[in-house]
Amino acid sequence: MSITVTTWSLEQTSPADLAPADPPAADSGVRVVRSEAASPEFSRFLYTAVGGDVIWTDRLVWPYERWQAFLDRPGVETWVAYEHGTPAGYIELEAQGEGVVEIAYFGLLPAFRGRRIGGHLLGEGTARAWDLAERHPRLSPTKRVWVHTCSKDGPHALDNYRRRGFRLFDTTTAEEPETPPPGPWPGA
């Protein structure tokens, strides 16, 4: 059995395109912090915890060494939203050369969705994509930030990107095998 999946690709071509969300209330306990120590275990935890119910599967086969090599690349950064010290979601940035930065992954753990954390995290993470070269001097200054989302992602994903100032530049539709959500791996 297969399902039709629509994928939308969106971009910003100037830091002025970014429309930040209102920050959470001061007493919400929400903060966004860069995960500065490359940790395959933590990155895989975030990937499976956020993507387990929306069928993120491409990295499930990555061995530890591949995670480490990816995280050690210049211009790969993980920014984590915490609520009162608990990971609520993350955004992963990947420099792709010539001033292009992809938001490779972005999302919230299911328990934190619908609580106005996602817009704030996306805004903060996109701002960090625009100033990525300041933290990685060998990179070219960012000229473009892009992301893709699909109809398997959360129902508010596309609207959140648009509200943050991303513009649609491509739409594709494809048939994919229907697979049940994998959930986190044992021990996650």
C-alpha positions as a printed Julia matrix, in Angstrom:
188×3 Matrix{Float64}:
  0.0    0.0    0.0
  1.28   3.49  -0.78
  0.46   7.07   0.18
  0.8   10.32  -1.72
  3.36  12.62  -0.09
  3.69  16.29  -0.95
  7.03  17.95  -0.21
  7.37  21.72   0.0
 10.76  23.43  -0.24
 11.01  26.91   1.25
 13.74  29.52   1.54
 14.86  32.84   2.88
 17.4   34.87   0.89
 18.05  37.66   3.38
 18.19  37.91   7.18
 15.49  40.57   6.8
 13.1   37.81   5.64
 13.02  36.34   9.16
  9.86  37.13  11.11
 10.59  35.94  14.66
  7.78  34.58  16.81
  6.89  36.22  20.07
  9.14  34.78  22.75
  7.55  32.52  25.36
  6.52  34.15  28.62
  9.44  34.82  30.96
  8.08  32.31  33.46
  7.62  29.54  30.85
 11.06  28.11  31.51
 11.71  27.88  27.75
 15.21  28.55  26.49
 17.09  27.67  23.31
 20.67  26.47  23.74
 23.32  25.26  21.3
 24.47  21.69  21.88
 28.18  22.43  21.55
 29.61  18.97  22.31
 29.01  16.63  19.37
 27.1   13.7   20.85
 25.75  10.99  18.54
 23.69   9.59  21.43
 21.98  12.92  22.13
 21.46  13.74  18.45
 19.95  10.31  17.79
 17.73  10.71  20.85
 16.41  14.04  19.51
 15.94  12.6   16.01
 13.92   9.6   17.2
 12.02  11.41  19.95
 10.86  14.17  17.57
 10.52  12.1   14.41
  9.26   8.78  15.75
  5.58   9.53  15.17
  6.05  11.38  11.86
  8.09   8.61  10.23
 11.61  10.02  10.15
 13.54   6.91   9.17
 16.47   7.88   6.93
 18.99   8.15   9.78
 17.85   5.1   11.77
 20.42   2.98   9.93
 23.33   5.33  10.67
 26.0    3.71  12.83
 27.62   5.67  15.64
 30.62   6.57  13.47
 28.45   8.17  10.78
 26.61  10.26  13.38
 29.95  11.41  14.8
 31.39  12.27  11.37
 28.27  14.25  10.48
 28.23  16.19  13.76
 31.96  16.97  13.5
 31.55  18.73  10.13
 32.13  22.5   10.24
 28.8   24.3   10.07
 26.66  21.52  11.53
 24.93  22.78  14.65
 22.15  21.52  16.88
 20.07  24.02  18.85
 17.78  22.58  21.52
 14.68  24.09  23.09
 14.35  23.21  26.76
 11.35  23.74  28.99
 12.36  23.78  32.65
 15.47  21.76  31.79
 13.7   19.11  29.7
 14.44  18.83  25.96
 11.33  19.99  24.1
 12.61  20.03  20.51
 15.51  20.87  18.27
 16.68  22.43  15.04
 19.68  21.08  13.15
 21.6   23.38  10.81
 23.88  22.13   8.04
 26.17  24.43   6.04
 26.18  23.32   2.41
 28.81  25.6    0.9
 28.69  28.91  -0.93
 26.68  30.55   1.84
 23.79  28.06   1.81
 22.49  26.63   5.1
 19.84  23.92   5.27
 17.57  23.42   8.24
 18.11  19.68   8.06
 15.73  18.8   10.9
 13.35  20.75  13.06
 10.57  19.7   15.39
  9.22  19.2   18.86
  8.73  16.12  21.0
  5.02  15.21  20.93
  4.38  16.32  24.54
  5.57  19.86  23.72
  3.63  20.47  20.51
  0.87  23.06  20.5
  2.47  25.07  23.32
  3.91  27.94  21.24
  7.48  26.64  21.53
  7.9   25.7   17.85
  7.63  29.21  16.4
 10.13  30.52  18.91
 12.57  27.66  18.27
 12.27  28.03  14.5
 12.86  31.78  14.72
 15.89  31.38  16.97
 17.32  28.56  14.89
 16.85  30.46  11.63
 18.61  33.48  13.13
 21.5   31.16  14.04
 21.57  29.91  10.42
 22.01  33.51   9.28
 24.94  34.12  11.65
 26.51  30.64  11.28
 29.74  31.95   9.7
 30.39  34.06  12.8
 30.88  30.83  14.75
 32.64  29.03  11.87
 35.04  31.55  10.28
 36.03  29.21   7.43
 32.47  29.3    6.09
 31.14  31.9    3.68
 28.57  34.28   5.14
 25.05  32.92   4.82
 23.19  34.06   1.7
 20.34  31.57   1.74
 18.57  29.43   4.35
 16.3   26.68   3.1
 14.18  23.84   4.45
 11.75  21.25   3.24
  8.7   19.82   4.94
  6.17  17.29   3.79
  2.59  16.18   4.29
  3.8   13.51   6.76
  5.1   16.21   9.13
  2.95  17.9   11.75
 -0.17  19.73  10.55
  1.25  23.14  11.46
  4.76  22.72  10.01
  4.22  24.47   6.66
  2.34  27.39   8.23
  5.05  27.81  10.88
  7.74  28.13   8.19
  5.65  30.66   6.28
  4.97  32.7    9.44
  8.73  32.86  10.06
  9.22  34.41   6.6
 10.09  31.39   4.46
  8.86  31.49   0.86
  7.87  28.45  -1.18
 10.18  27.71  -4.13
  9.27  24.12  -5.07
  6.53  21.55  -4.54
  6.74  17.88  -5.46
  4.37  14.97  -5.06
  5.38  11.32  -4.96
  3.98   7.95  -4.0
  5.74   6.35  -1.03
  5.18   3.03   0.69
  2.96   3.39   3.73
  4.97   2.46   6.79
  3.99   2.57  10.45
  5.8    5.12  12.6
  8.98   3.51  13.95
  8.91   5.16  17.36
 12.18   5.51  19.27
 14.65   2.65  19.3
 15.02   0.44  22.38
 16.64   2.3   25.19
 15.91   5.75  23.79
